[in-house]
Amino acid sequence: MRLKWLLTIMFCLSFAANGAAQGKQNDAMRAIKEYFSNYTPERFRLKNCGLERKRETIKVKIPAGVEAGMQLTLHGEGHAAKNNGVNGDLLVVIEEQEHPNLKREGNNLFYTKIISVPEAILGGEVEIPGIDGTYKIKVEPGTQSGSVVKLKGRGLPTVNGYCGTGDLYVKFAVWIPKKLSKEDKAIIESLKNKDSFKPNPTKEDKSFFDRLKDLF
């Protein structure tokens, strides 16, 4: 009978994106060594059957694109079988640590960027965190809160690259200050009746607001 071990390892998003093949082998080794040190799994070789108890450290190659719940099977790395039988398998179950800023859905990543009122009105350039560094993206003048920009190919790869790479979606949220100084309040008051500050949505703006209404 083939016996199987079950091993759970936690990986962060950057590890899932790059895989152990791109310089992350040490992370995998540390995770496995920690597992072994805490639970001391061993190959049990029964004395009466001419087997010995032996402890081993195993290297695991983690493919890029793995996600929580996926299972890797290491054939022949489980418990040894008596009477020169076939060794069992070691099953590695992936658990994924949440990223502090990025949310993952499948191979796509999502990030919310908070911008100021002047940035939303005048536009500008902001930095967005990614798996392999930061990206600079343009904030278009007149950006509405809830607007979404897609960075194509900046998400996570699929396992073995069968379906390409996901995208990174950036949603802008405009921060409205609750407290203003007298000077700031006077400036806003002076703009309140300006024609350019009166709501006059274009056809494109109306379509955007209609989509927002569908969320409620």
N, C-alpha and C positions, 0 to 999 in steps of 0.2 A: 504493500500500500504506500502511495506517495503522500508524505506529510508535507504541510506547508506552514511557513512562518508568516506572520502579519506584522509589518513594520510601518509606522506612520511618521512622515517627515513633513515639517512645515517649511514653506518657501515663500519669499516675498515676491512682489510683482516683477522686480528687475531680474530675479532669478528665472521666473517663468518666461520672461521675454527673451533672455539670452541663452538659457540652458547651460548645463554643466560643460558643454563643449567649448564655451568661450570664456575660460578662465574661472569658472565657478566650481571646479571640482573640489576645492578646499572646503567650500560651504557644505557640500554634500558629505564629505568625509567627516567634518566636525559633527554634523547632525547624526550620522550613523554611529560615530564613536560615542557620542553622548547617550544615544539610545542603548548601546551595548554596556556602557559604564553604569547606567541606572538599572537596567533590567538583566544584565549579564546573560543574554541568550547564547546558547552554545549548541553545538552539534552533539546530540546525546548518542553515544555509542555504547550499547549495553555490554557490560563486562562479561556476562554469561555467553554472549554471542561473539566474543572475540573482538569487540569494538571498544574504543576509548573515547573519553570526553575531550573535546577539542574546541578552543575558542578562536574565532577568525574575525578579521576586519575585511570588509568587502567594499570595493569601489563601485559606485553607482553612477552611470551617465544619465543625467536628466535632460531630456529633449526640450528644446525651446517651445514655448506655447502651452506647457502643462497647466492645468488648473485643478482646483480642489475637487477631490473625489476620483480623479484619475488613478489608475493602478498600473504599476510596472511589475512585470514578472521576471524574476531572475531564475532561470531554469537551473536546477541542480544545486542551488545554494541553500536549500532548506535542510531539514534533519536528514542525517544519513540513515540508510536502510540496512537492516541486518541481512546476513547471508549474502553479501555482495549485491543487494538489490539496488534499485535506482533511487538516488537521492531525491528528496522533495524539493519544492520551490520556495523562494523567498518572495513574498508579495510586498511591494512598497506602495503604500497609499499616500497620495499627495494631499496635504492641507496647505492652504495659502493664507499668509498674513495679509491683513488689509493694509493698503497704502494710506498714509496720513492725508493725502490730498486727492488722489485719483480713485475713481470708482470704476470697477470692471464689470462689464456685461458681455460675456462671451469673449471675443477678441477685441472688442471696442472699449475705449477708455473715455471717461467723462470727467470734466473739471469745470468748476464754477469760478469765474474771475470777477471779483468785486471792483468796480471802477467808480470814480467820483462823477459828480454832475458835470463839471467842466470837461472831463475826459469824454463823457458821453456826448456832449454838445460839440466840442471842438475836434474830437478825435485824437489820436496819438498812437503810441506803440507801447505794448506791455509784454512782460515775460511770462511764459507759461511753463510749469514743470512737466517733464516727460520722463519716460523710462530711461533714456540714454542721455539726459541732460535737460537744458532749458531751451525753449523756442521763443523767438520774438515774433509777435503777430501784430497786425495793424488794427487799430480801433477806428472804424469809419466814423466821420462826423455825423451826428444825429443818431447814434446807436441807441436803440431802445432796450430797456431792461427786459431780459428774457431772450434776446437775440442769440443765435447759436452759429458758431463758425466751425467748420469741419477741417481738420488737418489730416488729409488723406495719407494712409500708410504709416501713421504715427502711433498706431495701437500695438497690439500683441500679435505675433505670428501664430498661425495654426500649427498644431503638432505635425512635424515632418513637412511643413510648408505646402500642404495639399491645396489649401484654399486661400493662399496669399496672406496678407497682413491686415489687421483691423485698422480702424481710424480713431483719432482723438477728437472728441467733440468738446468745444469750449463754449459755455453759456455765460453771457455777461449779465451781471446784476448791478444795477445802479444804486449806489448808496446815497440816501437822502439824510442830511444832518438834522437832528432833532432840536439842537440848540444853536442859535446864531448870536453873534455879537450885534450890538446896535448898528455898527457900520455895515456888517454883512447884511443885516435885515433891511437896511435902507437901500442897499444895492439891489436886492431882490425885489423890493417894493417898486423900485424905479423901472424894473423890467416887466413887472406883472401885466401892465397894460400895453406893452409893445406888441405889434402885430405878429412879429416872428415868434412870440411866446404863447400866442393863442392857439389852442388845438386846431389844426387844419390838416388831418392825415391825408396822405396821398392814397392812391389805389393800392399800392404796395403795402403802405402802413396799415390800411384797413384789413388786408388779407392777413397780416401778421397778428393784429389784435383779434381777429376772428378765430385764429388758431389758439390764442391764449384763452379765449372764452370757452373753448371746447374742453379745457383742462378742469373746469369747475362744474 
